[in-house]
Amino acid sequence: MITFPVDVAVIVALGTTSTIVSGLVFYAMIGHVNRHLPEDKQIPYFFSFSYPNLSKGGTIRREYRRLYPTGNLYRVYIVLNVLSFIFMVVAAMRLSHFLQ
């Protein structure tokens, strides 16, 4: 019987948590931006055919930085995404060494 290393599970849990928190920060950024936009120009929180979703992230980043030049939410969002990526890569590397 092969046992799963606990440290890999913890690292994956940390990566998943940072991904979820990153999504929550992204929604907070949308909320901050939407407070300053008129009703017909607001950015939808979820998938919408009326808004080009491929440019949604860039639009939110641009508008957030324009409206909140000293705001830290975008930096927190980037740090959480980088941490998530690092955790997942470390977990994959650790698991690949375990399986050899």
ChimeraX commands (.cxc) that place a marker at each C-alpha (Angstrom):
marker #1 position 0.00,0.00,0.00 radius 0.5
marker #1 position 1.32,3.43,-1.00 radius 0.5
marker #1 position 0.85,6.16,1.57 radius 0.5
marker #1 position 0.37,9.74,0.50 radius 0.5
marker #1 position 2.90,12.15,2.04 radius 0.5
marker #1 position 1.24,14.55,4.45 radius 0.5
marker #1 position 3.50,17.46,3.48 radius 0.5
marker #1 position 2.21,17.31,-0.11 radius 0.5
marker #1 position -1.38,17.46,1.13 radius 0.5
marker #1 position -0.54,20.48,3.29 radius 0.5
marker #1 position 1.20,22.24,0.40 radius 0.5
marker #1 position -1.75,21.55,-1.93 radius 0.5
marker #1 position -4.13,22.85,0.76 radius 0.5
marker #1 position -2.06,26.04,1.06 radius 0.5
marker #1 position -2.08,26.49,-2.73 radius 0.5
marker #1 position -5.82,25.92,-2.90 radius 0.5
marker #1 position -6.45,28.34,-0.06 radius 0.5
marker #1 position -4.36,31.05,-1.69 radius 0.5
marker #1 position -6.25,30.51,-4.96 radius 0.5
marker #1 position -9.62,30.87,-3.23 radius 0.5
marker #1 position -8.55,33.98,-1.32 radius 0.5
marker #1 position -7.16,35.42,-4.55 radius 0.5
marker #1 position -10.59,35.00,-6.13 radius 0.5
marker #1 position -12.21,36.76,-3.19 radius 0.5
marker #1 position -9.76,39.65,-3.52 radius 0.5
marker #1 position -10.58,39.83,-7.25 radius 0.5
marker #1 position -14.29,40.12,-6.43 radius 0.5
marker #1 position -13.49,42.84,-3.88 radius 0.5
marker #1 position -11.64,44.74,-6.60 radius 0.5
marker #1 position -14.70,44.46,-8.86 radius 0.5
marker #1 position -16.85,45.82,-6.03 radius 0.5
marker #1 position -14.54,48.79,-5.48 radius 0.5
marker #1 position -14.47,49.60,-9.19 radius 0.5
marker #1 position -18.25,49.20,-9.59 radius 0.5
marker #1 position -18.89,51.75,-6.83 radius 0.5
marker #1 position -17.46,54.44,-9.10 radius 0.5
marker #1 position -19.04,53.33,-12.38 radius 0.5
marker #1 position -22.54,54.17,-13.59 radius 0.5
marker #1 position -25.13,51.39,-13.48 radius 0.5
marker #1 position -24.91,50.62,-17.22 radius 0.5
marker #1 position -21.07,50.46,-17.21 radius 0.5
marker #1 position -20.58,48.21,-14.19 radius 0.5
marker #1 position -18.51,45.07,-14.52 radius 0.5
marker #1 position -20.41,41.82,-13.82 radius 0.5
marker #1 position -19.05,39.60,-11.05 radius 0.5
marker #1 position -19.69,36.35,-12.91 radius 0.5
marker #1 position -19.70,35.19,-16.51 radius 0.5
marker #1 position -21.74,37.41,-18.78 radius 0.5
marker #1 position -22.24,37.41,-22.55 radius 0.5
marker #1 position -22.63,41.18,-22.46 radius 0.5
marker #1 position -19.06,41.72,-21.29 radius 0.5
marker #1 position -15.89,40.47,-23.03 radius 0.5
marker #1 position -14.51,38.16,-20.37 radius 0.5
marker #1 position -11.11,37.83,-21.99 radius 0.5
marker #1 position -10.39,41.47,-21.21 radius 0.5
marker #1 position -12.18,41.51,-17.85 radius 0.5
marker #1 position -9.03,41.09,-15.75 radius 0.5
marker #1 position -7.19,43.81,-17.62 radius 0.5
marker #1 position -10.14,46.17,-17.37 radius 0.5
marker #1 position -10.48,45.60,-13.64 radius 0.5
marker #1 position -6.75,46.08,-13.09 radius 0.5
marker #1 position -6.68,49.27,-15.16 radius 0.5
marker #1 position -9.80,50.76,-13.54 radius 0.5
marker #1 position -8.73,49.79,-10.02 radius 0.5
marker #1 position -5.31,51.38,-10.45 radius 0.5
marker #1 position -6.91,54.50,-11.95 radius 0.5
marker #1 position -9.48,54.87,-9.16 radius 0.5
marker #1 position -7.26,53.73,-6.29 radius 0.5
marker #1 position -3.65,54.68,-7.12 radius 0.5
marker #1 position -2.50,53.83,-3.58 radius 0.5
marker #1 position -4.74,50.77,-3.21 radius 0.5
marker #1 position -3.13,47.49,-2.21 radius 0.5
marker #1 position -5.75,44.98,-3.36 radius 0.5
marker #1 position -4.12,44.44,-6.75 radius 0.5
marker #1 position -0.74,43.77,-5.14 radius 0.5
marker #1 position -2.35,41.31,-2.71 radius 0.5
marker #1 position -4.09,39.63,-5.67 radius 0.5
marker #1 position -0.79,39.21,-7.55 radius 0.5
marker #1 position 1.07,37.94,-4.46 radius 0.5
marker #1 position -1.64,35.36,-3.77 radius 0.5
marker #1 position -1.58,34.14,-7.37 radius 0.5
marker #1 position 2.21,33.81,-7.30 radius 0.5
marker #1 position 2.07,31.97,-3.98 radius 0.5
marker #1 position -0.59,29.63,-5.34 radius 0.5
marker #1 position 1.57,28.83,-8.36 radius 0.5
marker #1 position 4.66,28.27,-6.20 radius 0.5
marker #1 position 2.77,25.99,-3.78 radius 0.5
marker #1 position 1.41,23.88,-6.62 radius 0.5
marker #1 position 4.80,23.57,-8.32 radius 0.5
marker #1 position 6.45,22.60,-5.03 radius 0.5
marker #1 position 3.71,20.04,-4.38 radius 0.5
marker #1 position 4.16,18.57,-7.86 radius 0.5
marker #1 position 7.93,18.39,-7.43 radius 0.5
marker #1 position 7.60,16.80,-3.99 radius 0.5
marker #1 position 5.09,14.29,-5.26 radius 0.5
marker #1 position 7.21,13.40,-8.27 radius 0.5
marker #1 position 10.19,12.72,-6.00 radius 0.5
marker #1 position 7.98,10.64,-3.74 radius 0.5
marker #1 position 6.72,8.49,-6.61 radius 0.5
marker #1 position 10.19,7.67,-7.95 radius 0.5
marker link #1:1,2 radius 0.2
marker link #1:2,3 radius 0.2
marker link #1:3,4 radius 0.2
marker link #1:4,5 radius 0.2
marker link #1:5,6 radius 0.2
marker link #1:6,7 radius 0.2
marker link #1:7,8 radius 0.2
marker link #1:8,9 radius 0.2
marker link #1:9,10 radius 0.2
marker link #1:10,11 radius 0.2
marker link #1:11,12 radius 0.2
marker link #1:12,13 radius 0.2
marker link #1:13,14 radius 0.2
marker link #1:14,15 radius 0.2
marker link #1:15,16 radius 0.2
marker link #1:16,17 radius 0.2
marker link #1:17,18 radius 0.2
marker link #1:18,19 radius 0.2
marker link #1:19,20 radius 0.2
marker link #1:20,21 radius 0.2
marker link #1:21,22 radius 0.2
marker link #1:22,23 radius 0.2
marker link #1:23,24 radius 0.2
marker link #1:24,25 radius 0.2
marker link #1:25,26 radius 0.2
marker link #1:26,27 radius 0.2
marker link #1:27,28 radius 0.2
marker link #1:28,29 radius 0.2
marker link #1:29,30 radius 0.2
marker link #1:30,31 radius 0.2
marker link #1:31,32 radius 0.2
marker link #1:32,33 radius 0.2
marker link #1:33,34 radius 0.2
marker link #1:34,35 radius 0.2
marker link #1:35,36 radius 0.2
marker link #1:36,37 radius 0.2
marker link #1:37,38 radius 0.2
marker link #1:38,39 radius 0.2
marker link #1:39,40 radius 0.2
marker link #1:40,41 radius 0.2
marker link #1:41,42 radius 0.2
marker link #1:42,43 radius 0.2
marker link #1:43,44 radius 0.2
marker link #1:44,45 radius 0.2
marker link #1:45,46 radius 0.2
marker link #1:46,47 radius 0.2
marker link #1:47,48 radius 0.2
marker link #1:48,49 radius 0.2
marker link #1:49,50 radius 0.2
marker link #1:50,51 radius 0.2
marker link #1:51,52 radius 0.2
marker link #1:52,53 radius 0.2
marker link #1:53,54 radius 0.2
marker link #1:54,55 radius 0.2
marker link #1:55,56 radius 0.2
marker link #1:56,57 radius 0.2
marker link #1:57,58 radius 0.2
marker link #1:58,59 radius 0.2
marker link #1:59,60 radius 0.2
marker link #1:60,61 radius 0.2
marker link #1:61,62 radius 0.2
marker link #1:62,63 radius 0.2
marker link #1:63,64 radius 0.2
marker link #1:64,65 radius 0.2
marker link #1:65,66 radius 0.2
marker link #1:66,67 radius 0.2
marker link #1:67,68 radius 0.2
marker link #1:68,69 radius 0.2
marker link #1:69,70 radius 0.2
marker link #1:70,71 radius 0.2
marker link #1:71,72 radius 0.2
marker link #1:72,73 radius 0.2
marker link #1:73,74 radius 0.2
marker link #1:74,75 radius 0.2
marker link #1:75,76 radius 0.2
marker link #1:76,77 radius 0.2
marker link #1:77,78 radius 0.2
marker link #1:78,79 radius 0.2
marker link #1:79,80 radius 0.2
marker link #1:80,81 radius 0.2
marker link #1:81,82 radius 0.2
marker link #1:82,83 radius 0.2
marker link #1:83,84 radius 0.2
marker link #1:84,85 radius 0.2
marker link #1:85,86 radius 0.2
marker link #1:86,87 radius 0.2
marker link #1:87,88 radius 0.2
marker link #1:88,89 radius 0.2
marker link #1:89,90 radius 0.2
marker link #1:90,91 radius 0.2
marker link #1:91,92 radius 0.2
marker link #1:92,93 radius 0.2
marker link #1:93,94 radius 0.2
marker link #1:94,95 radius 0.2
marker link #1:95,96 radius 0.2
marker link #1:96,97 radius 0.2
marker link #1:97,98 radius 0.2
marker link #1:98,99 radius 0.2
marker link #1:99,100 radius 0.2
view
